[in-house]
Amino acid sequence: MGRLIYGFNVSVDGYIADAQGSIDWSDPSEELHQYWNDFERETALSFYGRRLYELMSAYWPTADQDPDAGPIIRDYAEVWCNMPKVVFSSTLESVDWNSRLERGDPVDVVKKLKAETDGNMEVAGATLAAPIVQAGLVDEFRLVIAPTAVGGGLPFFPTLPSWITLRLLENRTFPGGTVLLRYEAI
């Protein structure tokens, strides 16, 4: 059975994007970017909603062709394009880069694929993650806390039907004061 991880760069006040939808405040250091590269490299399957998939697919498939792209960017571009992805959308006609399109209920699909997949899986994006978190399907939360308060926007956690009790697995500080907190749902 797969292990589902929900992780994101988060403002210190709990948002993954500010009120205008910007994530510019969460620009990762090279060390943090390498952390995410390594995490994605070990991901057996990633779940994406349409908006995040469109954002990622607009950049990463050609990012390695930019002459100014460093080795970490080129590495992530390759990892992202090759990683198996399930994209949930009712409006997209097709998806590329080792992705498959899914129109079913995310909770039902994730339950099924967790049972069929060995290794780590990730849910990418707060909107898609909300019903999956609420259904209790997330095994681990990875919050990478940026030392910035944005005052509102898209929260990492949705409104919960009840408390989620967590156990700290790891904490780590990155350059610039960014802190990783890994929690297991118990």
N, C-alpha and C positions, 0 to 999 in steps of 0.2 A: 504494500500500500504506500502511496506517495505521501510526502510531507508537504503541506501547503504553507508557504511563507508570504507574508504581506509586509513589504518594506518600502520605505520612501525617505527622501530628504524632507524634513519637516521643520517649520519655523519653531522657535522656542515656545510660541503660544499655540502650537498644534495644527498648523495649516500646511498643506502641500503646495498650494498656490495662493497668491494674494487675491484681493477683491477684484482685480482686473484680469485675473487668470495668469499672471506672470510668475515665473519661477526663477527669474534672474538673480534674486537674492540668495539662491542656493547653489551658486557656482562652486563645484567641488575642487578641492586641491588635487594635485596629481596623485597623492597617496590615497585619497578617498575615491577618486575615479578608478584607480587600480583595484581597490576593494570591490567596487561594483562590477568591474570587468571579471574578477575572479568569481564573484557570486554568480553572475550570469553564465559563465563558462560551466559551472557545476549544476545548472538548472536543466532538468530533463524536459520541462514543458512550462510555457509561460502563457497566462491568460491576459488578454488585452481587450479593452473597450475600444470602440471606434475612434473616439477623439485622440486618445493617447497613441493608438496605432498609427493614425494619420500623421500626427506630430513626429513620431519616431521614423516612420517610413519616408517622410519628406526629407530627412537629413542623413540617417545612418547608411543607407545603401550606397551613397556616393561620398561619404565623409572621408574615406581612405584615399580618395583621388585628389583631395585638396593638398597642394604642395606644402602648405603650412601646417598640415596635420602632423602631430607628433606620434610617437609609437603607441601611446596609450589610446589615442583616438582611433588610429588605424586598427588596433587590436579590438577595441569595442565594436567597431563597424563590422568586422569579420564575425565576431561572436554573435552580435545581434542578428545579422542576416542568416546565420546558420542555425540559430536556436529554434527549436520547434515552438510554434505559437498557435494559439486558438484565439481568434478575433471574434468578439460578439458584436453583431451589427444587424439591424433590420434594413439598413439603407445601402451599405456597400454591395457592389455587384461581384467583386472579386478581391482577393488579397494575394500578395506575393511574399517572397523571402522566407520560405519554409513555414508558411502560415496556412491555416485552414479557417474558413468562414463558418461561424456557428450562429444560428438564429434561435436556438432553444433557450430555455430558462437557465441563466447562469448557475443557480444553486443546483439544479438537477444535473447539468452537464459536469460541473466541478465534482459533485459527489461520485458520479460514474467514473470520471477520469482519475480521481484519487484512488479508487479501488483498482484501476487497471494499470497504473503507472508506478514504476519503481523510481525512487530518488526524490529530489527536491523539485517542487513546482512553485511557481510564484503567481500571485495575482498583482497585476500592474495597473495602478490607477485607483483613486478613491471612489469614484462613482461606481465602477464595476465591483470593487471590493465591498461596498456597503452591504448589499444583501448577503454576500458570502460570509462576511464577518458576523452579521446579525444571525445567520443560520448556524454559527459555531463551527464552521469548517476550517478556520485558520488555526494552524498548529503553532506558528511562530510569528511574532511581530518584530520587525527591525525598523526602529526609528533612528534616523540619522539627524540629530538635532543641530540645526544651524543657529549660531548666536545672533539671530535676527528675529524681532517681533514684527509681524505684518499687520496685526490688528483686525483681521477678518479674511474671509475667502473660503476656499474649499478645505474642510477639515480632514485630517487623517482618519479619525474615528467617526463612524456614523452614530446616530442616536441608537443606543443599545437597548434590547429588551430586558436585559439584566446585566449585572456586573460580570466582567471577565476577570478571573483571578489569574495573575501572571507570576511566573518565576523567572528571575534574572538569570540569563545564561552567559552574558558577556557585556562588558562595557569597555569602550576604547575611545581615546581622544585622538583626533586628527589635527593637523596644522590649522591654525586660525580659530581654534576653540570649538570646532564641530565635534560632537560626541555621538558615538554609536551606542544604542541600547538595544540588546537582543533579549526578548522575553518569550518564554514558552507558555502557551495557554495550558492551565492545569484544571 
